[in-house]
């Protein structure tokens, strides 16, 4: 087991996440952010040199499709998270929706994901995965356009 890699990864993530959550509150958060990014770079270099790494970093470089599909997933889920976070605040503070009702509105997305994930797996056996991913991204963009049209 790669203990050094585990420790580097955990510390770098704690530094980055803490500094981003406290960014602007204190001058030293910038230093913590830079230290976290530097530790993440050290982690990546370390992972390329150990026989049994925590993360197979070489996969992201050697297999371009794998690396780019993971990047696309990261951006897609990041966008979904940002919209969900913002929508929760919007529903509660702008539309003055009860927080329990706002939570029920927001729970539709994970329930739909859970229901359709099994079907999507069988669909991926018959249709190329990139086509399914492209269709899902288009639906996501359309849903963002609908959300942009909400009135205040």
N, C-alpha and C positions, 0 to 999 in steps of 0.2 A: 504494500500500500504506500502511496506517495503522500506521506505526512507533510512534507515541506510544501508540496503543491497545494494541499488542502488548506494549510495555514495561510499561505500567501493569498489564495483566492478569497478566503473568508475575511481576512484583514483588509484587502483591497476593496471588497464590496462594502464592508462596514464604513471605511473611510469615504468612499464615493457617495454612498447613500446618505450618510450623516451630513457630509458637507453640502450636498444638494438640498437636503431638507432644512438646513440652517443657513443656507447661502444668503448673504446680505445682513444677517443679524450680528455677525462679528467679523472682524478683518481676517482672522486666522482661518476661516473656513476655506478660503482660496488655497491656502497652503495645504490643508488637509485634502482638498480635491486633487491638487497636483500630486501629492504623495500617494493617494489612492490610485490615480492613473499610472503613476510610475510603478507601483507595486503590481498592478495588473499587467504592465509590460514585462516586468520581471517574471511574473507567473507564466506568461505565454512563452518566453524564452526558456524558462525552466522546463515546461511541459514538452518542449521539442527535444529535450536532451535526456529525459529519463526513460527507462525501458517500459514502465507501466504507468503512463500518465493518468491523471484524473480526467482530463479532457484531451481527446486526440486532435490537437490543433492542426496537425498535418492534413487531416480530412478536409478542413475548410479551404486549404490552399491547393491540395492536389486534385480534389474533385470540385470543380468550379460550380457545377449545378447544385451540389450539396451546400456549398458555402452561400451561394446567392439565394437559394430557397430558404435557408435559415435566416438570412438577412431580411428577405421579404416577409417571413413570418414575424420576425421581431418588429418590423415597422408596422405591420398590420395589427398585431395585438397591442402594440404601443398606442396606435391611433384609437383602437377600440377602448382601451383603458382610459385614455384622455377624454374621450367623448362620454363614457359612463360617469367618470368623476365630475365632469362639468355639468352633465345633464342632471345629476343628483342635486347639485347646488342650484341649478336653474329651476328645477321643478319645485324645490322647497322654498327658495327665496324670491323668485320672480313670479311664478304662478301660485305661490302660497299654498302648495299642495301639502297635505298632511304627510309627515315623513314615512309613516307606515305605507300609505298609498303610493308614495314615490318609490319606495323599496319594491312594492309589488309590480309597479310599472317596469322597473329596471331588472327584475328577476326574469322577465320574459326572454331576454337574450341567452343567459346560461341554460335555461330550460330548453330553448330551441336548439342550442348547440348539443345538449345531451341527447335530445330526441333524434336529431338528424345525423349525429356522428356515426351511428351504426350503418345507416343507409349510405352515407358518404363513403364509408370503407368498401362496401360492396360495389358502389358506383365507380370507385377508383380502380377496381379490378377490370372494369369493362371500358372505361374511358381514360385517356392519358391524364395523369395527375396534374400536369401543368394547365390543361384546359379547365379542370375543375377549380384550380387555384385562381386562374384568371377570371372565371365566372364569379367566384366568391368575392374577389377584389372589386369587380365591377358592381356587384350588389352592395358592397360596403361603401363604395364611392357614391352610389345613388342614395343610399340611406343617409350619408353625410349631407348630401344636397337637400334632402327633405328636412333634416334637422336645421340646416341653415335658414330654411324658410319659415321657421317657427317665429311667431310674433311675440313681442315682449309685452 
